Amino acid sequence: MISPQKIRELCDNWCNAVQQPDGGMAIGGQSEQYRLLRNGLQFHELGFDQLVAAIDGLTKVLLLPGLNTIVDQDHFGLWSWCSEVILYRETAFFDHEEHELRKLFETCIRSSLVHCKKPAADQEEWRKQAEAENRIPHNAKYFLQESSLTLAYLAFPLLEAVSKKFCNAYVAMDGSVITRFDVPNKSGGTREYDPNGRWNQKQCSSLRDLLFLIHKNIANDDLRKALDEFRDHIYTLDNSEDPFDIVYKWRNQSLHGSTSFQTIGGTLLNLVLLIVVHQLSDRYDLLKDKVLEHCRWEVQHGHRSPWSFYPPY
């Protein structure tokens, strides 16, 4: 079994291999030897620690300096496997009242997997794939081409909703503050939220502050460490302010139309996955075996349900 350290090492080696002295990127044989799937990794075989290492490592591989995004089969495998586990009926991560949130999660995953297709084994298989793509209706074809933009816009409300779900002891889904808490503000002080405080303390509508609340008050040591790795990576791309402020800035700029961040959807999705899978850590191994059994049943019977995500093609 490939170790968490080896997973991170492969991802770091890929990032180092594509970086050029002039600041550009070169993807080829030198870099592709470090892909996880090419090194024998199978996502359905990963234990919890290996899965977290894959999310962390593939976030680095996904979002590069200049906000350039490189999506690979490794990412498709990660996203499809995580969603299969999270949405499995016995996982019951989303309860009955969270039907719309579950559908939002499903839609984000579908958007992330739109361009995933099985690598063609030969010229004939490639030709059949091309013919199938040509049969896609005109409007659907061009909508699918913009799936990265769709994911980027949908990932923000997904991240906010999942964060509120995780913070439900402090903040309700409508943003109402339930329990007093404080978070650091940009000037080095603190901002207080209090259900019995002033009017502007009773509502939390800031994704930034929700992320700080998770990091400071709710995350266990393992999740806090994983979030720190995520933060460290964002900081290497933009060290002008705190990484959670950068995520918040991405959202505001995209909402106001001043910037189009088609490249960050997968990164935000990975942050969602980090938060969610850590809530399944104590039962992940049991769920993994049941999910894999279900996936194998579908393959054997040649049937994929509407809720099937893994394998990704």
N, C-alpha and C positions, 0 to 999 in steps of 0.2 A: 504494500500500500504506500502510495506516495505521501510524504510527510507534509505538514503545513509549512515547515521551513523550506522544503524543496519547491512547493507551489509558489511561494513568494519569491524564491530565488529565480525560478524560470521567468516569472513576470518581470522582475527587475532586469534580468538579462535581456529580455526582449526590448524593453524600453531603452536600455543602453545601446543595443545593437542598431536601433533605427535612428538614433540621434547622430547627426552629421556635424562636423566642425563648423560649418557655415550656418548652423541653426536649422537646416532643413531636415527632412526625414527620408530614409531609404529603406523600403520594405522588400526583402528578398530572402534568398537562402540563408544568409547570415542571421537574420532575425527569426525566420519562420521555424528554425530548428527548436526554438524555445516555446512554441505553442503547447498548451497543456494537453490537448487531445493527441498531438503528435508524440507526446512523451508517455502515452499509455494511460492517462487519467480518464476515468469514466465517472461522470458526475453522480450517477446513482450508487456508486460504490463508496463515496466519500462519507466519513464520519463528520460529526458536527464541527470540530476544529478545522478539518480540511476544507469544509464548505465555507466557513468564515474566511479562511485564508484565500480561497478562490475569489470570493466577492471583493476582498481588499485588493488582491493582486490584479484582478481584471479591471478594477476601477482605474488603476494606474495605466494599464494597457489601453483602456478605452479613451480617456481624456488626456491629451498631450498638450504641451506648451502651445499657446496661441489658440486654445480651445479647439484644437483639431481632434476629431474623433475617428478612430479606426475600429470598426465592428468586425468581429471574426466569428468563426464557428464556435470558438470557446465561449463567447458571450451568449450565443444562441443556446448552447447546451446549458449554461448556468441559469439563464432566465427561464428556460422551459422546465428544468428540473425543480427549481425553487417554487415556481408557480404550481407545479403538479403536487408538491408536498403541501403548500399553503392552502390550496383549494380542495384538497382531498376531503371527502365527506367526513371522515372520522377525525380530521384535524379540527374542524369546526372553529376555525379562527374567526370568521365573520359569523355573527349570530343572525337570527332571522330578521331582526330589525335593521340590520346593516346590509340589506340586499343591494341598495344603490352603491354603497361603498365597495362591495364585492364586485359589482359590475364595472365600476371604475377601475379596480385593480385588474380585472380580466381584460378590459379594453386597452389598458396600458401595456400589458404583456403581449396582447395580439399585435399592437403597434410595433413593439420591439422585435417581433418575430416575422414581420411582413416579408422581409427580403431573405429569409432563411430558406434555403433549398438544399436538398441533398447533393453533394458534389458529384458531378457526372462521371460515371466510370469509363465512358467511351464517347466517341463522336455521335453515335446513334442516340444515346441517352440525352446528350446535350441538345440534339436537334428536337427531340420530343419535348424537352423542357421549354425550348424557345417557341415551339408551336403552341404549347399550352398558354404561355404568356401572351401570345398574339390573340388568343381567344377571349382574353379578359375584356369586358365591356369598356368602352372608351373612357367614361367618367371615372369608373372604378380604377382603371389603370393609372390615371394621373393623380387620383387621390392617394393611391397606395405609394406612389413615388414620393409623396410628401409625408410619409408615416413618421419620419424623424421629427418633423415640426409638430405633428399631432401629439406625439409622445411628450415632447418638451412642454407643451401647454397643459396636457392632462396630468403630467407627473407632479406639478406643483400642488393642485388640490388633493391629489392622492397622498403626497407626503404630509400635507397639513392634516388631513383626516386621520391617517394612520398615527400621526404624532398625538393628536387629541385622544384617539382611542387608547394609546399607551399611557397617556397622562390623565386618565379619567378620574383619578382621585383628586386631581387639582383643577381640571378644566373640563367643562361639558362640551359636547359636540357643537353646540351653538356659540362656544367661546366664553360662556359664563364661568367666572372663577368660582370654584367650590372651596378650595383650601388656600390659605395664604402662602405665597412664595415670592421670591425675588430673583432677578437675573441681572447679570452685569450689563450696564449700558455702554454706549460707545465712548463716553467721556471718562470712563474709569470708575464711575460710581455704580449705583444699583437702581433698578426700577422695581418697585413693589407692586404686587397684585394682591388684592384683599377683597373678599366677598362683602366685608363690612366697611370697606374704605370709601374713598371718593368715587364719583361716577366713572372716572377714567382708570380706576384700579379694579373695577368689577368685571371687565371684559378683556380677554386676551385674543387678539386677532392677528398677532404677529407670528409668522412662521419662524422667524429668527428666535424669538423668545421661547417658543415651544421647544426648539432644538436645544437651547441652553437649559431649559427645565429638565429635559430628558437627560442631558449630559451631567448636570449638577445634582439632581435630586432623585432620579428614577433609575437610571442605568446601573446595572451591577458592574463589577470590575471588568468582566469580559466584554460587555457591550461598550463600556467607556473606553477600553483599550482599542476596540475596533473603530469607534467613532474618532478617536485620536489619530488613528492611521488615515482615516478618510480626511480629517482636517489637515493633517500634515501634507497630504497630496495636493489638496486645493491650495494650500499656502505656497507650495512650490510653483504653482501656476500664476498666482496673484497674491503677493505679500503686502498689499496696500492696506488691508484690514483683516479682521477676524474672519475665518472661513465661513462661519454661520452668517455673518454680515454679507459676505459675498453671495451666498445662496439667496439671501433675502433681496440683494440688489439685482440678481438675475431675474427674480420674479417680478420685481417692480418695473424693470426696464422692458421685459417682454410684455407685461400687461399694458404698459403705456405706449407700446409700439416703437419705442426709441431704439430697441435692439432686438434682433431675431436670433434666439439661441437654439438653432436647430440641432446643435451638437451636444447639448447637455442633458437630454432626456434620459439616456441610458445611465448617466452618472447619478441623476436623481433617483432613478429606479433602483440602482444599487444601494443607495442610502435607505430607501424604503425596505429593501430586502434585509439589510443589516438589522434594522429595528425589529422587523417581524420575526426573522428566524431566531433571534435571541430569546424571543418569547416562547419558542418551541424547544429550547435547548434540552430541557429535562425529559422530553419524550421523542426527540428527533430520531433516535436510532430505531425505536419501535415503529414510528410512522414510516420511516424510510423503507423498511422491509415490506410493510403492507402496500405502500405506493408502488414499489417495484413489482410486487406480485400482480397488482392490478394492471400495470402497464404491459407486463408480459402476457396477461390474459387477452388484452386488446390486440396485441400483435399476433398472437396465435390464432385468434378468431377473425383476423382481418377487419376489425371494426374499431373505429375511433369515435368516441362520444363527443358531443359538443363541448365537453369540459376537459378534453384531452389536450395536454400541452407537451408531453414528453413521450418519445423523442421529438425534437423540434421540427421534423419534416416527415 
